[in-house]
Amino acid sequence: MKIVSFCATEKKGVTYRLQEAFLEEFGDSAEITEFYFPKDCPAFCRGCAICVSKDPNLCREAEYIQKIDKAMREADLLVFTSPAYVFHTTGAMKAFLDHFAYRWIPHRPAAEMFGKRAVVITQCLGGGGKSAAKDIKDSLSWWGVSDIRVRSFKLMSEIEWDRLPDKKRSEMTGSVKALARKLASVDYSKRAHANIVTKSKFYVVRMLQTALGKSNPEYIDFNYWKANGWLGKVRPWK
Ligand SMILES: Cc1cc2nc3c(=O)[nH]c(=O)nc-3n(C[C@H](O)[C@H](O)[C@H](O)COP(=O)(O)O)c2cc1C
């Protein structure tokens, strides 16, 4: 199986330790590709929207974005880890998510996403871990992913890994390792189940694309939906 992980910080701190504790459980059974932000997606979206209106390959950051897009589509499991920065995910992770607006269901979602599994692990000192996870989960869900497992931790006392009480460290690593073992036993030849939320988003956008295509048959998103057969009987979760 293939895992692609995305760490919202380059610091080898708490977030990194939790990510590595999670990934370790897969041993040799997984081929793992790790991305770190901002290193692997260094520039902000400039808002030209050329990815949405024309072609994501025309983005000035296409070299980074297309590498990640390919890795995500080929992966069986997507793993996102983040600390909370002022109650949200880091700016580096948000910059990455902004670049993938063109993959939201209202535009041109990748069919593979509808059968994928994902994990979001966040931690914070006392508050904001859940909203940081939601920042990431929102995009995953709008990319078409239904099976999203979230683990969020509060450190409470200290933000340096080495100074955290042993009990806290083993509580957190125990939790992410247990989740990893559960996910390591999944049969990845079977696609994840697309839930009602994902299907509802798909059907609302399908109506929208049908209407938009009537007024503008050249519309790029309409043509993408049509070419995939989604305006007919084909569904991305089958
Ligand atoms: C700029 C910045 C903002 C932070 N904001 C919050 C916050 O809003 N709430 C919180 O509980 N912890 C906050 N923290 C603590 C982090 O969420 C995290 O626990 C800490 O950075 C340790 O994780 P790391 O070693 O992976 O960086 C902040 C840390 C930094 C550096």
The ligand as a Tripos MOL2 file, in Angstrom:
@<TRIPOS>MOLECULE
LIG
   31    33     1     0     0
SMALL
NO_CHARGES

@<TRIPOS>ATOM
      1 C1          2.8330   30.5850   16.3530 C.3       1 LIG1
      2 C2          2.2240   29.5900   17.2580 C.ar      1 LIG1
      3 C3          0.8870   29.6790   17.5770 C.ar      1 LIG1
      4 C4          0.2870   28.7590   18.4440 C.ar      1 LIG1
      5 N1         -1.0430   28.8680   18.7230 N.ar      1 LIG1
      6 C5         -1.6120   27.9850   19.5570 C.ar      1 LIG1
      7 C6         -3.0030   28.0970   19.8560 C.ar      1 LIG1
      8 O1         -3.7420   28.9050   19.3210 O.2       1 LIG1
      9 N2         -3.5090   27.2250   20.7580 N.ar      1 LIG1
     10 C7         -2.7440   26.2880   21.3800 C.ar      1 LIG1
     11 O2         -3.2760   25.5510   22.1980 O.2       1 LIG1
     12 N3         -1.4360   26.1250   21.0780 N.ar      1 LIG1
     13 C8         -0.8430   26.9600   20.1910 C.ar      1 LIG1
     14 N4          0.4810   26.8080   19.8670 N.ar      1 LIG1
     15 C9          1.2010   25.5930   20.3180 C.3       1 LIG1
     16 C10         1.2050   24.5550   19.1580 C.3       1 LIG1
     17 O3         -0.1030   24.1780   18.7950 O.3       1 LIG1
     18 C11         1.9990   23.2810   19.4440 C.3       1 LIG1
     19 O4          1.4790   22.6370   20.5590 O.3       1 LIG1
     20 C12         3.4650   23.5540   19.6580 C.3       1 LIG1
     21 O5          3.9720   24.4050   18.6560 O.3       1 LIG1
     22 C13         4.2790   22.2500   19.6790 C.3       1 LIG1
     23 O6          4.1630   21.5790   18.4310 O.3       1 LIG1
     24 P1          5.3910   21.4410   17.4230 P.3       1 LIG1
     25 O7          6.5410   20.9390   18.2390 O.co2     1 LIG1
     26 O8          4.9580   20.4520   16.3990 O.co2     1 LIG1
     27 O9          5.6600   22.8040   16.8570 O.co2     1 LIG1
     28 C14         1.0830   27.7270   19.0150 C.ar      1 LIG1
     29 C15         2.4350   27.6310   18.6810 C.ar      1 LIG1
     30 C16         3.0130   28.5390   17.8310 C.ar      1 LIG1
     31 C17         4.4820   28.4080   17.4690 C.3       1 LIG1
@<TRIPOS>BOND
     1     1     2 1
     2     2     3 ar
     3     2    30 ar
     4     3     4 ar
     5     4     5 ar
     6     4    28 ar
     7     5     6 ar
     8     6     7 ar
     9     6    13 1
    10     7     8 2
    11     7     9 ar
    12     9    10 ar
    13    10    11 2
    14    10    12 ar
    15    12    13 ar
    16    13    14 ar
    17    14    15 1
    18    14    28 ar
    19    15    16 1
    20    16    17 1
    21    16    18 1
    22    18    19 1
    23    18    20 1
    24    20    21 1
    25    20    22 1
    26    22    23 1
    27    23    24 1
    28    24    25 2
    29    24    26 1
    30    24    27 1
    31    28    29 ar
    32    29    30 ar
    33    30    31 1
@<TRIPOS>SUBSTRUCTURE
     1 LIG1         1 GROUP 0 **** ****
